[in-house]
Amino acid sequence: MVGAVFLTALVAAQKPAPKPKVASKPVIFAVLDAGKRIEPIAAIEDGKIVELNVSDAAAGKAFAASHYRAGSAYSIVFGGAQDGKLTVVKSNIGTECGGESADAKAIPLRAKLSSFVMALATNAKLKSSQAGYRRRPTPQERSEIEKLVRAEFGKQGVSATGLKNLRYHNLTALDLDRDDVAEFVGSYWIAPAANERRLLFFIAERAADGSLGLRVSDYSAVKPDDVMSGDVKDLDTGVGHELLLDVLDVDADGVAEIFTIGQAFEGNNYNVYKRSDGKWVKVHETYSYRCGY
């Protein structure tokens, strides 16, 4: 009897540890590098954005097995709607500086992806009949936006001289609530001095009277000590700026959430904004580590 108990205990001890469970929830990915790479941002559960853990080795391996198999296909989301397909080429999880990414091949229908024109990808069910809305602003819209941007920089103490060369990484017109009135997401910057950069990320929309205003405004002043490389010129390439990925109505409330990326030296920060009670609030943020600088 003692031997039987010992044998049972030995067999139990030799059983392999259970593999980490990877949720079968739909996943939202960032489509980067002109459609050649993806990284996970979050999962969707009951119409809500939830944290997705793939950072530790075991969870990352399980995620790669379930979501990064060669040939796995996802819908590209551009302008808040399905826009072609993206296919996984190979997983980079576990490779040097691969982080949580996978190599991919994007075949969009209308999106012209580039370093600053990004998108989302997902295995969530999308309304195939819904048309996407994403475009460049008209000259008049750009003029309105830049007036607001200059005023916002002015509030932060930037002189008129410092505002002479107003620059941007992107400015995009979107229709987040499908009312045929465009909202705008933009990332502007200035260099008031050789060793200084001022950055501004914003979400702008029109009030009931048609006037345009910044509803989210994130300003920062950056000097060499604030930059990992010690050179503020590195920010001119897009590092350190918050940039638009795309939009998607995750909770089906009729207003798309806004997904952004903050490119860092060692990885990427991801944020999601949602309109709640008439105000835009950040409802999700996560970080994807890639490689030490």
Sequence and secondary structure as in RCSB ss.txt:
>XXXX:A:sequence
MVGAVFLTALVAAQKPAPKPKVASKPVIFAVLDAGKRIEPIAAIEDGKIVELNVSDAAAGKAFAASHYRAGSAYS
IVFGGAQDGKLTVVKSNIGTECGGESADAKAIPLRAKLSSFVMALATNAKLKSSQAGYRRRPTPQERSEIEKLVR
AEFGKQGVSATGLKNLRYHNLTALDLDRDDVAEFVGSYWIAPAANERRLLFFIAERAADGSLGLRVSDYSAVKPD
DVMSGDVKDLDTGVGHELLLDVLDVDADGVAEIFTIGQAFEGNNYNVYKRSDGKWVKVHETYSYRCGY
>XXXX:A:secstr
 HHHHHHHHHHHHHS         S EEEEEEGGGTEEEEEEEEETTEEE     SHHHHHHHHHHH  TT EEE
EEETTEEEEEEEEEEE TTSTTTTT EEEEEE SS    SS  EEEE S   TT    EE   HHHHHHHHHHHH
HHHHHTT  TTTTSS EEEEEEEE TTSSS  EEEEEEEEEEETTEEEEEEEEEEE TTS EEEEEEEEEEE GG
GSTTS GGGGGGTTT EEEEEEE TT SSS EEEEEEE SSEEEEEEEEEETTEEEEEEEEEEE    
